[in-house]
């Protein structure tokens, strides 16, 4: 019953208001998700994020197999953080914390995801072969897409993507 953790950090040369405006709009998740995942919002993204919001998606992460994913936004603190938790979907557990804070020249975004793969021991065997590389690919895509949208941070920083 292993719980994995993925941590990412990225700095962007935008204001806290701009960052929050983009990140707190659930419709923008499609923009920062690779096209091959067939990401489609079914319902729940009509408003800015709020605690208790249920959002339903269809994703196709592997071999063209469509998955329904239902998340709940459980916590929101304006211009600081929000949390989404899977209620139904491909993971046995998905708890994703999104933090943003002002730094000189822009904002720092930090994500901390605690997740558990399904299928017990078999899932743990598949994790390093399929799940971990796929998550790494998705978050690297997101990093690249955010740079395309908002530019490169002026001060050289190292992108951080860490699995624990």
N, C-alpha and C positions, 0 to 999 in steps of 0.2 A: 504494500500500500504506500508506495513512494509518492511524495508530493515534490514536484519540480518547481524551480523558480527561475524566471527570466527577468533580467533587469536591463533596461536601456536608458541612455541619456543622449540628448541631442540639443545643441544650442542653435537658436535661430535669431537673425537680426531683425526682429519685429517687436512691437510693443506688447505688453501684457494684455492690453485690450484686444489687439489683433489676434493674438494667440488664442485667447479664450473664445473670441467670436468664432474662430474656425473650429477649434477642438470641441466646443460644447454643442455644435450642430451635428446631430447624428447622421445627417445626409452626407457630410463630408467624409465619412468613413469609406464610402465607395471610391472617392478620389484617391485615397492613399492605400488602396488594396489592389494587388495585381489583377489585371483583367482576366487572366486564365482561371481565377477563382470563381468567376461567374457570380460575383457578389450582387445580390439584389435585396433591397429592403422591401418587405411585404407590408409592414404596418408599424406604427408607433413613433415615426420620426418626424411627425408634423410640427412638433414644438422643440424649442431648445431643451436641453437636458434638465430633468427635475427628478428628485427622489421618488421612487415608485414607478417610474416610466418603464414600460415593457416594450421592447423593440424586437420585431421578428425579421429574420433574414433567411435567405437561401444562399448557401455557399457550396462551391464545388472544388474542394481542395485537392482531391486525388482521383485520378482515373475517370474523370467525368461523372463521378458519383455525387448526386445532389444531397445536401444535408440541410435540414431546417435547424436554425440556431435561434434560440430565444434568450435574450438577456434582460436583466433588470438593472436600471441605474439605482443603486442603493444609497449613495451618498453624493452630495454636491455641495461644495463650498465655493462660492463665486470667485473666479479668478485665482483659485488655489489648487483645487483638485476635484476629481470625481471618481467614482468606483462603479464598474460594471461587473455583474456576476451572471454567469450562465445559469439559466433555469432549465433549459432543454437544449441538447446539442451533442457535438462529437466528443466532448471531454467528460470525464467523471467529475471533475471540478475545474472551474475557471473563475478566478477572482483577480480582476485587473484594476490596479490603481494607477491613475493618471495624475501626475503632479506638474504644475508649472510655477515658475518663480522668476521674478525679474532679476537680471544680472547686468553688469555694465555692458552696454551695446546690444541688449536684446533679452531673450528669455532662455531659460533652461527647461526642457521638458524631460521628465523622468517617468518611466513606466516600470511598474513592478507587477509581475504576473505570477501568481501561484496557480499551478494546474496539476491535474492528475489525469493520466491516460486510462481509458477503460481496458477491460479484459485482463486485469490482474497481472500475473507473471508474464503472460504473452505480450501484453501492452508494454511492460517494462523492457522486454526484448526488442520490440519494434521501435521504442522511443528514440534510441540513438541512430537508427537507420532511416526512419521516416519522419517522425514527429519533430524532433529537435532541428534537423536540417530545414524542414518546411517552415517552421516558425522563424528560424534565422533568416531565411530567404524573404519571408513576408515583411519582417521588420527592417531588413536592409532596403527593400523596395520602398517602404514607407519613408525611410531616411532620405533616400534619393529624391523621391517625389516632393517631400517638404522643401528640400533645397531648390528644386525646380520652381516651386510655387513662391518661396519667400527669400531665396538667395542664400549665399554662403555666409556663415558667421565670420566677421573680419579677423578676430583673434583666432589663430590656429588652435584648434582643440581636437582631441582624439575622440572619434566616435566610440561609444561604449555599448557593447552588447555582450552580456554575461549570463551564462546559464549556471545555476547552482544545483 
